[in-house]
Amino acid sequence: NTSRLGIEGCGDGVPIGEMVQGGSEILSSFEYVRIAILGPRAGKTSSVAIRELMETKGPALATSNKRDLVDATRGPRSELGVVRVHDVQNLVGEKPTWWWNPLTFVTSVENAERLAAIFAASNTPRDARADAYFSPAGRGYLSGLLLAAAVGERPISQVLTWMGDPDDREPVQLLSRAGYELAAQDLKSTIELTPKQRDGVIGTAAPWVAFLRNPAFTAWVERSGPDDSRPQFDPHAFVRSTADTLYLISKEGEGSARAITAALTMATLDAADKLGAASKGMRLPRPLTACLDEAANVVRIPELPDLYSHYGSRGIILSIFLQSWTQGVEAWGEGGMKKMWSAANIRMVGAGIAEVPFLREIVDLVGPRDARSGSVSTGRGGRSSSQSLRRENILEVADVAGIPPGRALLFSSGNPATLVKLVPWWKREYAPSVTASKDYYEQIGQAS
């Protein structure tokens, strides 16, 4: 498979587990995208995520809301390439020794709109209802300011300054000078709305970038001054690396940094997509492993369902981990979640799932079997027996809900459902390296 795809030295495939029947090891192709719905303590980190990062040897991107995945793998991954930890909320204790400018992604009107959409999705409550006028108007206003800041080579926090003084015509002038006349006109039209309308548009957009008021956050996305010599992260250089690793750590809730996390994830995936399109076979020379743990909470990229299957063709091995079907629906809507589920080549369902409608769908996916039944009757002619076939479900809802930890149902393209054993990292040959990394970084975390 690796020879057919024109890649070498990246591993034999992406690990899945072992077949319960027979014990054969199961790997997936470097062109398959994956989605796994695994409840808490079902083996997601120990048996799936850690193994993906340890057993694929190209560049890797991983998201999480806690330190366990980072601690376990950053030591061994540092032997392959440069390791960077993006820890805006100080969940791991990593200092901002490097930074990334989100405005480097804003190279067009379209990308400004994509970045504005991510900021909106990341900072909108799950139960909020979008206003038919102010929500799109707010995204348009924000995208105009982001584009103005980008072409004007201003820091991203300049957007807050302009929002605080909406009569300031500087962003309109910057857009016009850069040749973005339509964008300038759109922004000018917003500025010239009636005070009540304009306040509504700005009031809609302002919470989406409120995280920029936190200096602990802006330290990761801006230089602190002209003497700041920290290196700037370049997603395009990262995806060209042999085996660099980028960990993005954030969590949902008050003071969340997931807007920055999602934006950096999108920029990195976009850079990989562009490199793949320009490479031999229109695929990355070395596949990018994108292990998106807690994806619905920390990586709310609105366009992800539309790009999901496309990424596999580029050599971007996308793995999304969710704790429930509903969690995905809350992030991408019912249609978006169905689109991702259908597009995934590898689908896994493990322990801890209790949503009955989803469980019924899994029962239907597993399908029925022919069950043979017999009967015996006695009459005047003596005793006779007969046999018949009847269709019955292989599994019932209770069976799927009762999948034990360490087991999962695997649905792969072109194959019937399979029950697999999830093999934890401590049963692999690299266990000593993971243990050493885990112990070392846990001690550092406790001391900080």
Protein Blocks (a to p, Z undefined) as FASTA:
>chain_A
ZZmnopghiajbdcfbdcfbhoiacdddfkbccdddddehilpmmmmmmmmmmmpcbdcd
dddfbfklmmmmmmmmmmmmccddddfkopnopacfbccdfklmmmbfklmmmmmmmmmm
mmgcfklccdfklmmmmmmmmmmmmmmmmmnopafklmmmmmmmmmbmklmmmmmmnopa
mlmmmmmmmmmmcfklmmmmmmmmmmmmmmmmpmklmmmmccfbjklcbdcddfklmmmp
mbbccdddddedehiaklmmmmmmmmmmmmmmmmmmmmghiiafbacddddehklmmmcc
fklmmmmmmmmmnopacddddfbfklmmmmnojklmmmmmmmpmbdcddehiabfklmmm
mmmmnopcddddddddddfkoccdddddddddfbdfklmmmocehiacdddehiacdddd
dddfklcfklmmmmmmmmmmmmmmmmZZ
